[in-house]
Amino acid sequence: MIEFQNVSKIYRGGKIAVEDINLSFEQGEFICFIGTSGSGKTTSMRMINRMTEPSKGKILIDGQDIQKLNAVELRRKIGYVIQSIGLMPHMTIRENITLVQKLLKVDQAKRDQTAEKMIDLVELPREMLDRYPSELSGGQQQRIGVVRALAADQDIILMDEPFGALDPITRDSLQDLVKDLQERLGKTIVFVTHDMDEALKLANRIAIMSEGRVVQFDTPENILKNPANSFVEDLLGEDRLLQARPDKTTVGEVMLNTAITITTEKSIQEALRLMREKRVDTLLVTDNQDVLKGFVDIESINKNRGLTASVGDILQAEVFFVKQSALLRNTLQRILKRGLKYVPVVDDHNRVVGIITRASLVDIVYDVVFGEEDSLMDAVESFNTDEVKEG
């Protein structure tokens, strides 16, 4: 457990960065600090590992005052991920992942086992372990930065706007990865962000800060339903009414069981026949256990007609999907924002179980958010306009 007791940070000249905050985080929680620039969110997080020392008050970890602990030893027990990733360019990925273990004098064989386990967690090939950071993409480097923080088996992970510099698709993928790892491994994550969508998606509880003070600390649901003041309302914005649904409807409850799939070993000719039969221009690609592997579309089929390649040879692996168990309110905006015609739905083992279409979302938006005929017409008009733009 992490506890802030009347904590303040005052810099020279009397500038107050953090003023008298009192917070308590339970083990295994995902906590987000959010606020405008200069609100004190990063300063608050950095005081947990004493990268910034508090001026007043106490911070306790499992009942121990961290000021009484050796600062270096404290930091070795707390993982830390920053926006610029911070991988050592002269070290291999293997060496980067196990850096803290090496400092803790863990033997080489165990470090190698850890490196292999960690890179498996983020679904990157093991041959990357002997490459250098410059040989990886930005998204791959960020994945390594995440698992490096997990490699020493630290219970607390601090993350300072780790995905701020990434493109939206990579960012979404890494958000899902971090949330999944946090839940599976039971880590306590304290995460700084300026993106409210990110905070609402990831956090169990959110600390909203303004001018060095915590103005609201609550669950995403309660913040959406009962914002503490006009500052919180402005930070949320009207568009997030889509996420303020009072019920617990899951994606699985509203999905359609009409996903059209083909397995990786099928031929291009078989894919084309299935497209003609079902009158579609895209097929979801799975393995023989129905695990989603990607998709093929009519363009890629036409480009490779006449070749002996299989569907698995030409599939596009980057595909946006949602979990069947996810709350609809947490995924609705993400689906609409992308302008996709349909989105595959998978179970907890990434097996395809259905789809959600843009058309099927119109009724949901009407019933839950708008509720009036005029608003429904506006919603339908908006969807139709988007469909025309998509061609």
C-alpha positions as YAML, in Angstrom:
chain: A
units: angstrom
residues:
- id: 1
  name: MET
  ca: [0.00, 0.00, 0.00]
- id: 2
  name: ILE
  ca: [1.16, 3.56, -0.80]
- id: 3
  name: GLU
  ca: [0.01, 6.42, 1.40]
- id: 4
  name: PHE
  ca: [0.51, 10.18, 1.11]
- id: 5
  name: GLN
  ca: [0.10, 11.98, 4.44]
- id: 6
  name: ASN
  ca: [-0.16, 15.80, 4.15]
- id: 7
  name: VAL
  ca: [2.54, 15.81, 1.45]
- id: 8
  name: SER
  ca: [3.75, 19.09, -0.06]
- id: 9
  name: LYS
  ca: [6.58, 20.02, -2.42]
- id: 10
  name: ILE
  ca: [7.82, 23.62, -2.28]
- id: 11
  name: TYR
  ca: [10.71, 24.77, -4.46]
- id: 12
  name: ARG
  ca: [13.11, 27.65, -3.85]
- id: 13
  name: GLY
  ca: [11.44, 31.02, -4.02]
- id: 14
  name: GLY
  ca: [8.30, 29.60, -2.44]
- id: 15
  name: LYS
  ca: [6.84, 28.02, -5.60]
- id: 16
  name: ILE
  ca: [4.35, 25.37, -4.49]
- id: 17
  name: ALA
  ca: [4.29, 22.36, -6.82]
- id: 18
  name: VAL
  ca: [2.22, 20.06, -4.58]
- id: 19
  name: GLU
  ca: [0.17, 21.23, -1.62]
- id: 20
  name: ASP
  ca: [-1.02, 19.06, 1.27]
- id: 21
  name: ILE
  ca: [-2.16, 15.94, -0.56]
- id: 22
  name: ASN
  ca: [-3.58, 12.91, 1.23]
- id: 23
  name: LEU
  ca: [-4.01, 9.76, -0.84]
- id: 24
  name: SER
  ca: [-3.97, 6.03, -0.26]
- id: 25
  name: PHE
  ca: [-3.43, 3.37, -2.98]
- id: 26
  name: GLU
  ca: [-4.16, -0.31, -2.36]
- id: 27
  name: GLN
  ca: [-1.94, -3.14, -3.56]
- id: 28
  name: GLY
  ca: [-2.74, -4.18, -7.13]
- id: 29
  name: GLU
  ca: [-4.51, -0.93, -8.07]
- id: 30
  name: PHE
  ca: [-3.97, 0.99, -11.29]
- id: 31
  name: ILE
  ca: [-3.82, 4.66, -10.28]
- id: 32
  name: CYS
  ca: [-3.71, 7.55, -12.75]
- id: 33
  name: PHE
  ca: [-2.59, 11.09, -11.95]
- id: 34
  name: ILE
  ca: [-4.05, 13.55, -14.44]
- id: 35
  name: GLY
  ca: [-4.20, 17.32, -14.75]
- id: 36
  name: THR
  ca: [-3.05, 20.26, -16.81]
- id: 37
  name: SER
  ca: [0.63, 21.18, -17.20]
- id: 38
  name: GLY
  ca: [2.09, 22.32, -13.89]
- id: 39
  name: SER
  ca: [-0.69, 20.72, -11.84]
- id: 40
  name: GLY
  ca: [1.76, 18.63, -9.79]
- id: 41
  name: LYS
  ca: [0.93, 15.19, -11.19]
- id: 42
  name: THR
  ca: [4.48, 14.20, -12.21]
- id: 43
  name: THR
  ca: [5.98, 15.70, -9.05]
- id: 44
  name: SER
  ca: [3.55, 13.64, -6.94]
- id: 45
  name: MET
  ca: [4.49, 10.42, -8.71]
- id: 46
  name: ARG
  ca: [8.26, 11.12, -8.56]
- id: 47
  name: MET
  ca: [8.07, 11.57, -4.79]
- id: 48
  name: ILE
  ca: [7.09, 7.89, -4.47]
- id: 49
  name: ASN
  ca: [10.60, 6.74, -5.46]
- id: 50
  name: ARG
  ca: [12.30, 9.87, -4.08]
- id: 51
  name: MET
  ca: [13.39, 11.14, -7.48]
- id: 52
  name: THR
  ca: [11.84, 14.26, -5.99]
- id: 53
  name: GLU
  ca: [11.99, 14.71, -2.22]
- id: 54
  name: PRO
  ca: [8.86, 15.98, -0.41]
- id: 55
  name: SER
  ca: [9.19, 19.25, 1.52]
- id: 56
  name: LYS
  ca: [6.52, 18.35, 4.08]
- id: 57
  name: GLY
  ca: [4.54, 15.31, 5.12]
- id: 58
  name: LYS
  ca: [5.22, 11.60, 4.75]
- id: 59
  name: ILE
  ca: [4.92, 8.93, 2.07]
- id: 60
  name: LEU
  ca: [4.53, 5.39, 3.39]
- id: 61
  name: ILE
  ca: [4.95, 2.13, 1.48]
- id: 62
  name: ASP
  ca: [3.54, -0.84, 3.37]
- id: 63
  name: GLY
  ca: [3.61, 1.30, 6.51]
- id: 64
  name: GLN
  ca: [7.28, 2.32, 6.16]
- id: 65
  name: ASP
  ca: [8.27, 5.97, 5.88]
- id: 66
  name: ILE
  ca: [10.31, 6.06, 2.65]
- id: 67
  name: GLN
  ca: [12.44, 8.93, 4.00]
- id: 68
  name: LYS
  ca: [13.97, 6.41, 6.39]
- id: 69
  name: LEU
  ca: [14.95, 4.05, 3.56]
- id: 70
  name: ASN
  ca: [18.07, 4.18, 1.43]
- id: 71
  name: ALA
  ca: [17.01, 6.07, -1.73]
- id: 72
  name: VAL
  ca: [18.98, 3.88, -4.15]
- id: 73
  name: GLU
  ca: [17.67, 0.64, -2.66]
- id: 74
  name: LEU
  ca: [14.14, 2.07, -2.70]
- id: 75
  name: ARG
  ca: [14.40, 2.86, -6.43]
- id: 76
  name: ARG
  ca: [15.65, -0.65, -7.21]
- id: 77
  name: LYS
  ca: [12.42, -1.99, -5.69]
- id: 78
  name: ILE
  ca: [10.21, 0.27, -7.81]
- id: 79
  name: GLY
  ca: [9.92, -0.03, -11.59]
- id: 80
  name: TYR
  ca: [10.05, 3.17, -13.63]
- id: 81
  name: VAL
  ca: [8.93, 3.76, -17.25]
- id: 82
  name: ILE
  ca: [9.29, 7.17, -18.89]
- id: 83
  name: GLN
  ca: [8.09, 8.67, -22.19]
- id: 84
  name: SER
  ca: [11.55, 8.63, -23.76]
- id: 85
  name: ILE
  ca: [11.78, 4.92, -22.83]
- id: 86
  name: GLY
  ca: [15.30, 5.24, -21.42]
- id: 87
  name: LEU
  ca: [16.78, 2.08, -22.95]
- id: 88
  name: MET
  ca: [20.57, 2.00, -22.89]
- id: 89
  name: PRO
  ca: [21.62, 2.28, -26.57]
- id: 90
  name: HIS
  ca: [24.92, 0.43, -26.07]
- id: 91
  name: MET
  ca: [23.23, -2.56, -24.42]
- id: 92
  name: THR
  ca: [21.34, -5.38, -26.12]
- id: 93
  name: ILE
  ca: [17.64, -5.83, -25.41]
- id: 94
  name: ARG
  ca: [18.56, -8.77, -23.16]
- id: 95
  name: GLU
  ca: [20.91, -6.57, -21.14]
- id: 96
  name: ASN
  ca: [18.37, -3.76, -20.95]
- id: 97
  name: ILE
  ca: [15.59, -6.03, -19.68]
- id: 98
  name: THR
  ca: [17.77, -7.54, -16.95]
- id: 99
  name: LEU
  ca: [19.65, -4.38, -15.97]
- id: 100
  name: VAL
  ca: [18.15, -4.16, -12.47]
- id: 101
  name: GLN
  ca: [18.66, -7.89, -11.91]
- id: 102
  name: LYS
  ca: [22.33, -7.43, -12.79]
- id: 103
  name: LEU
  ca: [22.62, -4.60, -10.25]
- id: 104
  name: LEU
  ca: [21.04, -6.94, -7.71]
- id: 105
  name: LYS
  ca: [23.71, -9.56, -8.61]
- id: 106
  name: VAL
  ca: [21.26, -12.16, -9.98]
- id: 107
  name: ASP
  ca: [23.18, -14.91, -11.81]
- id: 108
  name: GLN
  ca: [23.38, -14.94, -15.61]
- id: 109
  name: ALA
  ca: [21.29, -18.09, -16.14]
- id: 110
  name: LYS
  ca: [18.37, -16.65, -14.19]
- id: 111
  name: ARG
  ca: [18.72, -13.32, -16.02]
- id: 112
  name: ASP
  ca: [18.50, -15.14, -19.35]
- id: 113
  name: GLN
  ca: [15.36, -16.95, -18.21]
- id: 114
  name: THR
  ca: [13.83, -13.64, -17.14]
- id: 115
  name: ALA
  ca: [14.65, -11.98, -20.47]
- id: 116
  name: GLU
  ca: [12.98, -14.80, -22.40]
- id: 117
  name: LYS
  ca: [9.92, -14.75, -20.14]
- id: 118
  name: MET
  ca: [9.56, -10.97, -20.42]
- id: 119
  name: ILE
  ca: [9.88, -10.79, -24.20]
- id: 120
  name: ASP
  ca: [7.33, -13.61, -24.49]
- id: 121
  name: LEU
  ca: [4.93, -11.53, -22.36]
- id: 122
  name: VAL
  ca: [4.96, -8.72, -24.91]
- id: 123
  name: GLU
  ca: [4.76, -11.15, -27.85]
- id: 124
  name: LEU
  ca: [8.05, -10.17, -29.48]
- id: 125
  name: PRO
  ca: [10.37, -12.83, -30.98]
- id: 126
  name: ARG
  ca: [13.19, -14.04, -28.76]
- id: 127
  name: GLU
  ca: [15.78, -13.31, -31.46]
- id: 128
  name: MET
  ca: [15.25, -9.62, -30.65]
- id: 129
  name: LEU
  ca: [16.96, -10.17, -27.30]
- id: 130
  name: ASP
  ca: [20.37, -9.88, -28.96]
- id: 131
  name: ARG
  ca: [19.54, -6.78, -30.98]
- id: 132
  name: TYR
  ca: [20.13, -3.18, -29.92]
- id: 133
  name: PRO
  ca: [17.39, -0.58, -29.27]
- id: 134
  name: SER
  ca: [18.12, 1.25, -32.53]
- id: 135
  name: GLU
  ca: [17.11, -1.89, -34.44]
- id: 136
  name: LEU
  ca: [13.57, -1.85, -32.98]
- id: 137
  name: SER
  ca: [10.59, 0.36, -33.81]
- id: 138
  name: GLY
  ca: [9.35, 2.96, -31.31]
- id: 139
  name: GLY
  ca: [6.46, 0.73, -30.26]
- id: 140
  name: GLN
  ca: [8.76, -2.28, -29.80]
- id: 141
  name: GLN
  ca: [11.19, -0.21, -27.73]
- id: 142
  name: GLN
  ca: [8.32, 0.95, -25.52]
- id: 143
  name: ARG
  ca: [7.24, -2.66, -24.96]
- id: 144
  name: ILE
  ca: [10.78, -3.45, -23.82]
- id: 145
  name: GLY
  ca: [10.69, -0.43, -21.50]
- id: 146
  name: VAL
  ca: [7.51, -1.81, -19.93]
- id: 147
  name: VAL
  ca: [8.82, -5.32, -19.33]
- id: 148
  name: ARG
  ca: [12.16, -4.01, -18.06]
- id: 149
  name: ALA
  ca: [10.17, -2.42, -15.25]
- id: 150
  name: LEU
  ca: [8.57, -5.83, -14.56]
- id: 151
  name: ALA
  ca: [11.73, -7.93, -14.90]
- id: 152
  name: ALA
  ca: [13.03, -7.42, -11.36]
- id: 153
  name: ASP
  ca: [9.62, -8.48, -10.01]
- id: 154
  name: GLN
  ca: [8.96, -5.11, -8.38]
- id: 155
  name: ASP
  ca: [5.50, -4.74, -6.85]
- id: 156
  name: ILE
  ca: [5.21, -1.02, -7.71]
- id: 157
  name: ILE
  ca: [5.65, 0.40, -11.23]
- id: 158
  name: LEU
  ca: [5.73, 4.15, -11.91]
- id: 159
  name: MET
  ca: [4.90, 5.30, -15.45]
- id: 160
  name: ASP
  ca: [5.42, 8.91, -16.54]
- id: 161
  name: GLU
  ca: [3.38, 9.54, -19.71]
- id: 162
  name: PRO
  ca: [4.97, 6.45, -21.31]
- id: 163
  name: PHE
  ca: [2.89, 6.47, -24.50]
- id: 164
  name: GLY
  ca: [2.68, 10.20, -25.17]
- id: 165
  name: ALA
  ca: [4.96, 10.17, -28.23]
- id: 166
  name: LEU
  ca: [3.42, 7.14, -29.96]
- id: 167
  name: ASP
  ca: [0.92, 6.97, -32.81]
- id: 168
  name: PRO
  ca: [-2.71, 6.23, -31.82]
- id: 169
  name: ILE
  ca: [-2.76, 2.56, -32.95]
- id: 170
  name: THR
  ca: [0.51, 1.68, -31.20]
- id: 171
  name: ARG
  ca: [-0.64, 3.62, -28.15]
- id: 172
  name: ASP
  ca: [-3.94, 1.70, -27.94]
- id: 173
  name: SER
  ca: [-2.10, -1.61, -28.28]
- id: 174
  name: LEU
  ca: [0.35, -0.75, -25.50]
- id: 175
  name: GLN
  ca: [-2.43, 0.48, -23.22]
- id: 176
  name: ASP
  ca: [-4.16, -2.89, -23.62]
- id: 177
  name: LEU
  ca: [-0.87, -4.68, -22.98]
- id: 178
  name: VAL
  ca: [-0.08, -2.76, -19.80]
- id: 179
  name: LYS
  ca: [-3.59, -3.19, -18.39]
- id: 180
  name: ASP
  ca: [-3.51, -6.91, -19.15]
- id: 181
  name: LEU
  ca: [-0.07, -7.38, -17.53]
- id: 182
  name: GLN
  ca: [-1.08, -5.33, -14.49]
- id: 183
  name: GLU
  ca: [-4.17, -7.45, -13.90]
- id: 184
  name: ARG
  ca: [-2.42, -10.76, -14.55]
- id: 185
  name: LEU
  ca: [0.65, -10.01, -12.43]
- id: 186
  name: GLY
  ca: [-1.11, -8.05, -9.67]
- id: 187
  name: LYS
  ca: [1.24, -5.06, -9.87]
- id: 188
  name: THR
  ca: [0.48, -1.65, -8.39]
- id: 189
  name: ILE
  ca: [0.88, 0.90, -11.19]
- id: 190
  name: VAL
  ca: [0.98, 4.66, -10.68]
- id: 191
  name: PHE
  ca: [0.58, 6.27, -14.09]
- id: 192
  name: VAL
  ca: [0.86, 9.95, -15.09]
- id: 193
  name: THR
  ca: [-1.05, 11.13, -18.14]
- id: 194
  name: HIS
  ca: [-2.58, 14.27, -19.62]
- id: 195
  name: ASP
  ca: [-5.03, 12.19, -21.70]
- id: 196
  name: MET
  ca: [-8.42, 11.69, -20.01]
- id: 197
  name: ASP
  ca: [-9.38, 8.86, -22.40]
- id: 198
  name: GLU
  ca: [-6.23, 7.01, -21.34]
- id: 199
  name: ALA
  ca: [-6.97, 7.53, -17.64]
- id: 200
  name: LEU
  ca: [-10.59, 6.41, -17.97]
- id: 201
  name: LYS
  ca: [-9.54, 3.30, -19.87]
- id: 202
  name: LEU
  ca: [-6.71, 2.17, -17.59]
- id: 203
  name: ALA
  ca: [-7.34, 3.32, -14.04]
- id: 204
  name: ASN
  ca: [-9.11, 1.73, -11.10]
- id: 205
  name: ARG
  ca: [-9.02, 5.20, -9.54]
- id: 206
  name: ILE
  ca: [-8.00, 8.61, -10.89]
- id: 207
  name: ALA
  ca: [-6.39, 11.51, -8.98]
- id: 208
  name: ILE
  ca: [-7.30, 14.74, -10.78]
- id: 209
  name: MET
  ca: [-4.92, 17.58, -9.91]
- id: 210
  name: SER
  ca: [-5.08, 21.34, -10.34]
- id: 211
  name: GLU
  ca: [-2.54, 23.88, -9.09]
- id: 212
  name: GLY
  ca: [-0.82, 21.35, -6.84]
- id: 213
  name: ARG
  ca: [-3.97, 20.04, -5.17]
- id: 214
  name: VAL
  ca: [-6.04, 16.89, -5.66]
- id: 215
  name: VAL
  ca: [-9.50, 18.11, -6.62]
- id: 216
  name: GLN
  ca: [-11.06, 14.64, -7.04]
- id: 217
  name: PHE
  ca: [-9.89, 11.10, -6.34]
- id: 218
  name: ASP
  ca: [-12.36, 8.43, -7.37]
- id: 219
  name: THR
  ca: [-13.22, 5.66, -9.80]
- id: 220
  name: PRO
  ca: [-13.71, 6.54, -13.48]
- id: 221
  name: GLU
  ca: [-17.41, 5.73, -13.16]
- id: 222
  name: ASN
  ca: [-17.96, 8.08, -10.23]
- id: 223
  name: ILE
  ca: [-15.93, 10.88, -11.80]
- id: 224
  name: LEU
  ca: [-18.01, 10.65, -14.97]
- id: 225
  name: LYS
  ca: [-21.28, 10.58, -13.03]
- id: 226
  name: ASN
  ca: [-20.36, 13.14, -10.36]
- id: 227
  name: PRO
  ca: [-17.55, 15.51, -11.38]
- id: 228
  name: ALA
  ca: [-16.39, 17.45, -8.31]
- id: 229
  name: ASN
  ca: [-16.37, 20.91, -9.91]
- id: 230
  name: SER
  ca: [-16.30, 22.85, -13.17]
- id: 231
  name: PHE
  ca: [-12.57, 22.15, -13.62]
- id: 232
  name: VAL
  ca: [-13.23, 18.39, -13.66]
- id: 233
  name: GLU
  ca: [-16.20, 18.90, -15.99]
- id: 234
  name: ASP
  ca: [-14.03, 20.86, -18.42]
- id: 235
  name: LEU
  ca: [-11.30, 18.23, -18.22]
- id: 236
  name: LEU
  ca: [-13.82, 15.50, -19.04]
- id: 237
  name: GLY
  ca: [-15.52, 17.38, -21.88]
- id: 238
  name: GLU
  ca: [-19.04, 16.87, -23.20]
- id: 239
  name: ASP
  ca: [-18.01, 14.16, -25.67]
- id: 240
  name: ARG
  ca: [-17.31, 11.76, -22.81]
- id: 241
  name: LEU
  ca: [-21.02, 11.51, -22.07]
- id: 242
  name: LEU
  ca: [-20.73, 8.40, -24.19]
- id: 243
  name: GLN
  ca: [-18.74, 6.83, -21.38]
- id: 244
  name: ALA
  ca: [-21.12, 7.85, -18.60]
- id: 245
  name: ARG
  ca: [-23.44, 4.90, -19.07]
- id: 246
  name: PRO
  ca: [-24.95, 3.79, -15.74]
- id: 247
  name: ASP
  ca: [-25.26, 0.08, -16.56]
- id: 248
  name: LYS
  ca: [-22.71, -2.69, -16.85]
- id: 249
  name: THR
  ca: [-23.43, -3.76, -20.44]
- id: 250
  name: THR
  ca: [-20.52, -5.70, -21.95]
- id: 251
  name: VAL
  ca: [-19.39, -5.84, -25.56]
- id: 252
  name: GLY
  ca: [-20.46, -9.49, -25.67]
- id: 253
  name: GLU
  ca: [-24.06, -8.57, -24.92]
- id: 254
  name: VAL
  ca: [-24.42, -6.33, -27.98]
- id: 255
  name: MET
  ca: [-22.08, -7.99, -30.50]
- id: 256
  name: LEU
  ca: [-23.33, -9.77, -33.63]
- id: 257
  name: ASN
  ca: [-22.50, -13.44, -34.15]
- id: 258
  name: THR
  ca: [-21.81, -12.88, -37.84]
- id: 259
  name: ALA
  ca: [-18.01, -12.72, -38.03]
- id: 260
  name: ILE
  ca: [-16.80, -14.23, -41.31]
- id: 261
  name: THR
  ca: [-13.45, -15.91, -40.82]
- id: 262
  name: ILE
  ca: [-10.95, -17.99, -42.74]
- id: 263
  name: THR
  ca: [-7.98, -19.95, -41.44]
- id: 264
  name: THR
  ca: [-4.37, -19.19, -42.30]
- id: 265
  name: GLU
  ca: [-3.69, -22.35, -44.34]
- id: 266
  name: LYS
  ca: [-6.53, -21.72, -46.82]
- id: 267
  name: SER
  ca: [-5.62, -20.70, -50.36]
- id: 268
  name: ILE
  ca: [-6.16, -17.26, -51.88]
- id: 269
  name: GLN
  ca: [-8.69, -18.81, -54.26]
- id: 270
  name: GLU
  ca: [-10.70, -20.19, -51.31]
- id: 271
  name: ALA
  ca: [-10.66, -16.75, -49.68]
- id: 272
  name: LEU
  ca: [-11.98, -15.15, -52.88]
- id: 273
  name: ARG
  ca: [-14.77, -17.75, -53.17]
- id: 274
  name: LEU
  ca: [-15.81, -17.08, -49.56]
- id: 275
  name: MET
  ca: [-15.86, -13.33, -50.17]
- id: 276
  name: ARG
  ca: [-18.14, -13.84, -53.20]
- id: 277
  name: GLU
  ca: [-20.41, -16.21, -51.31]
- id: 278
  name: LYS
  ca: [-20.79, -13.91, -48.28]
- id: 279
  name: ARG
  ca: [-20.72, -10.69, -50.35]
- id: 280
  name: VAL
  ca: [-17.98, -9.07, -48.23]
- id: 281
  name: ASP
  ca: [-14.69, -7.37, -49.09]
- id: 282
  name: THR
  ca: [-12.78, -8.39, -45.93]
- id: 283
  name: LEU
  ca: [-12.23, -11.64, -44.02]
- id: 284
  name: LEU
  ca: [-10.93, -12.09, -40.49]
- id: 285
  name: VAL
  ca: [-8.05, -14.58, -40.39]
- id: 286
  name: THR
  ca: [-7.71, -17.07, -37.54]
- id: 287
  name: ASP
  ca: [-5.70, -20.18, -36.74]
- id: 288
  name: ASN
  ca: [-7.37, -23.57, -36.30]
- id: 289
  name: GLN
  ca: [-8.28, -22.68, -32.71]
- id: 290
  name: ASP
  ca: [-10.14, -19.52, -33.88]
- id: 291
  name: VAL
  ca: [-7.43, -17.21, -32.46]
- id: 292
  name: LEU
  ca: [-7.43, -13.90, -34.35]
- id: 293
  name: LYS
  ca: [-4.30, -13.45, -36.50]
- id: 294
  name: GLY
  ca: [-5.27, -10.52, -38.74]
- id: 295
  name: PHE
  ca: [-7.35, -9.89, -41.83]
- id: 296
  name: VAL
  ca: [-7.26, -10.04, -45.62]
- id: 297
  name: ASP
  ca: [-9.15, -7.68, -47.92]
- id: 298
  name: ILE
  ca: [-10.10, -7.69, -51.57]
- id: 299
  name: GLU
  ca: [-7.13, -5.46, -52.49]
- id: 300
  name: SER
  ca: [-4.57, -7.89, -51.09]
- id: 301
  name: ILE
  ca: [-6.43, -10.83, -52.66]
- id: 302
  name: ASN
  ca: [-6.41, -9.20, -56.10]
- id: 303
  name: LYS
  ca: [-2.73, -8.31, -55.77]
- id: 304
  name: ASN
  ca: [-1.82, -11.94, -55.11]
- id: 305
  name: ARG
  ca: [-4.26, -13.77, -57.42]
- id: 306
  name: GLY
  ca: [-2.62, -16.53, -59.40]
- id: 307
  name: LEU
  ca: [0.02, -17.13, -56.74]
- id: 308
  name: THR
  ca: [0.19, -20.31, -54.67]
- id: 309
  name: ALA
  ca: [0.45, -18.32, -51.45]
- id: 310
  name: SER
  ca: [-1.86, -19.13, -48.55]
- id: 311
  name: VAL
  ca: [-4.02, -16.65, -46.66]
- id: 312
  name: GLY
  ca: [-1.45, -16.68, -43.85]
- id: 313
  name: ASP
  ca: [1.21, -15.41, -46.27]
- id: 314
  name: ILE
  ca: [-0.69, -12.25, -47.21]
- id: 315
  name: LEU
  ca: [-2.68, -11.40, -44.06]
- id: 316
  name: GLN
  ca: [-2.35, -7.99, -42.42]
- id: 317
  name: ALA
  ca: [-1.58, -8.57, -38.75]
- id: 318
  name: GLU
  ca: [-2.42, -5.07, -37.45]
- id: 319
  name: VAL
  ca: [-6.12, -5.30, -36.65]
- id: 320
  name: PHE
  ca: [-8.07, -3.36, -34.01]
- id: 321
  name: PHE
  ca: [-10.27, -5.60, -31.83]
- id: 322
  name: VAL
  ca: [-12.16, -5.45, -28.54]
- id: 323
  name: LYS
  ca: [-12.60, -7.98, -25.76]
- id: 324
  name: GLN
  ca: [-15.98, -9.66, -25.28]
- id: 325
  name: SER
  ca: [-15.79, -9.01, -21.53]
- id: 326
  name: ALA
  ca: [-15.01, -5.27, -21.86]
- id: 327
  name: LEU
  ca: [-17.62, -2.78, -20.68]
- id: 328
  name: LEU
  ca: [-19.31, -1.23, -23.69]
- id: 329
  name: ARG
  ca: [-19.02, 2.29, -22.24]
- id: 330
  name: ASN
  ca: [-15.22, 1.94, -22.21]
- id: 331
  name: THR
  ca: [-15.00, 0.84, -25.84]
- id: 332
  name: LEU
  ca: [-17.85, 2.68, -27.55]
- id: 333
  name: GLN
  ca: [-15.98, 5.93, -28.09]
- id: 334
  name: ARG
  ca: [-12.82, 4.14, -29.26]
- id: 335
  name: ILE
  ca: [-14.83, 2.24, -31.89]
- id: 336
  name: LEU
  ca: [-16.69, 5.30, -33.18]
- id: 337
  name: LYS
  ca: [-13.57, 7.48, -33.17]
- id: 338
  name: ARG
  ca: [-11.76, 5.14, -35.58]
- id: 339
  name: GLY
  ca: [-14.49, 5.24, -38.21]
- id: 340
  name: LEU
  ca: [-14.24, 1.48, -38.81]
- id: 341
  name: LYS
  ca: [-17.17, -0.31, -40.47]
- id: 342
  name: TYR
  ca: [-16.89, -3.20, -38.06]
- id: 343
  name: VAL
  ca: [-14.65, -4.38, -35.24]
- id: 344
  name: PRO
  ca: [-13.91, -8.03, -34.33]
- id: 345
  name: VAL
  ca: [-14.73, -9.19, -30.82]
- id: 346
  name: VAL
  ca: [-12.50, -11.76, -29.09]
- id: 347
  name: ASP
  ca: [-12.67, -13.72, -25.86]
- id: 348
  name: ASP
  ca: [-9.96, -13.77, -23.17]
- id: 349
  name: HIS
  ca: [-7.92, -16.19, -25.31]
- id: 350
  name: ASN
  ca: [-8.13, -13.92, -28.40]
- id: 351
  name: ARG
  ca: [-10.55, -16.28, -30.16]
- id: 352
  name: VAL
  ca: [-13.00, -14.55, -32.50]
- id: 353
  name: VAL
  ca: [-16.54, -14.70, -31.09]
- id: 354
  name: GLY
  ca: [-18.36, -11.98, -33.04]
- id: 355
  name: ILE
  ca: [-18.26, -8.44, -34.42]
- id: 356
  name: ILE
  ca: [-19.59, -4.99, -33.60]
- id: 357
  name: THR
  ca: [-20.71, -2.88, -36.57]
- id: 358
  name: ARG
  ca: [-21.04, 0.89, -36.78]
- id: 359
  name: ALA
  ca: [-24.65, 0.50, -37.86]
- id: 360
  name: SER
  ca: [-25.49, -1.56, -34.77]
- id: 361
  name: LEU
  ca: [-24.12, 1.19, -32.54]
- id: 362
  name: VAL
  ca: [-26.67, 3.79, -33.70]
- id: 363
  name: ASP
  ca: [-29.46, 2.25, -31.64]
- id: 364
  name: ILE
  ca: [-27.19, 2.00, -28.59]
- id: 365
  name: VAL
  ca: [-26.22, 5.67, -28.82]
- id: 366
  name: TYR
  ca: [-29.89, 6.60, -29.18]
- id: 367
  name: ASP
  ca: [-31.23, 4.46, -26.35]
- id: 368
  name: VAL
  ca: [-28.57, 5.27, -23.79]
- id: 369
  name: VAL
  ca: [-27.16, 8.69, -24.59]
- id: 370
  name: PHE
  ca: [-29.57, 10.75, -26.67]
- id: 371
  name: GLY
  ca: [-33.03, 9.41, -25.87]
- id: 372
  name: GLU
  ca: [-34.88, 11.92, -28.04]
- id: 373
  name: GLU
  ca: [-35.99, 11.70, -31.67]
- id: 374
  name: ASP
  ca: [-34.10, 14.83, -32.76]
- id: 375
  name: SER
  ca: [-30.89, 13.58, -31.21]
- id: 376
  name: LEU
  ca: [-31.33, 10.21, -32.89]
- id: 377
  name: MET
  ca: [-31.65, 11.89, -36.26]
- id: 378
  name: ASP
  ca: [-28.49, 13.89, -35.56]
- id: 379
  name: ALA
  ca: [-26.66, 10.68, -34.64]
- id: 380
  name: VAL
  ca: [-27.82, 8.85, -37.77]
- id: 381
  name: GLU
  ca: [-26.94, 11.87, -39.92]
- id: 382
  name: SER
  ca: [-23.45, 11.89, -38.39]
- id: 383
  name: PHE
  ca: [-22.97, 8.17, -39.09]
- id: 384
  name: ASN
  ca: [-24.24, 8.54, -42.67]
- id: 385
  name: THR
  ca: [-21.88, 11.45, -43.28]
- id: 386
  name: ASP
  ca: [-18.96, 9.40, -42.01]
- id: 387
  name: GLU
  ca: [-19.94, 6.47, -44.25]
- id: 388
  name: VAL
  ca: [-19.94, 8.77, -47.31]
- id: 389
  name: LYS
  ca: [-16.49, 10.06, -46.37]
- id: 390
  name: GLU
  ca: [-15.23, 6.49, -46.13]
- id: 391
  name: GLY
  ca: [-16.43, 5.89, -49.70]
...
